[in-house]
């Protein structure tokens, strides 16, 4: 088990490549990624382009943390008012490279998915909050405490600032994990064109 006293680190631009590879392994069979990139033969390579973009977005508009320089796990946190990936923000974060890397059809599926997710996000937390964009741990290190190492410090900070935290997940197996950290389910919905549940969760700050 990881020692929780060990400090997490801020991800650097130079670590985007290896972090993207780790996250692709972590989410390779996740409902979101399989929906956007259904082809198993290309999912691994295209997935790296998606996570490289999302990491750059996190570096530009939020905070990206890793468990250590070994990148056992990575989490991206955004302020609520910067969670929507507008055209300008996307271009600043490598949108053209993402389009080229994903291809037309996968890009269209990603855009539709993002629009739907944003609509539920706005519905549930219109006020000031923090958004856990995503968190991923290398598959062969699951159950060793790396997820908690990434989550606890930020939740403690949000408690200190009396700020709520929002997340969504398309993997029902993760709901119990987030509930352990104080998140509660506020809505579950099956997004159009998908066969999985989109779960919206909120954690209210603790005194």
Secondary structure, 3 states (H helix, E strand, C coil): CCCCCCCCEECCHHHHHHHHHHHHHHHCCCHHHHHHCCCHHHHHHHHHHHHHHHHHHHHHHEEEEECCCCCCEEEEEEEHHHCCCCHHHHHHCCHHHHHHHHCHHHHHHHHHHHHHHHHHHHHHCCCCEEEEEEEEECHHHCCCCHHHHHHHHHHHHHHHCCCEEEEEECCHHHHHHHHHCCCEEEEEEECCCCCCEEEEEEECCCC
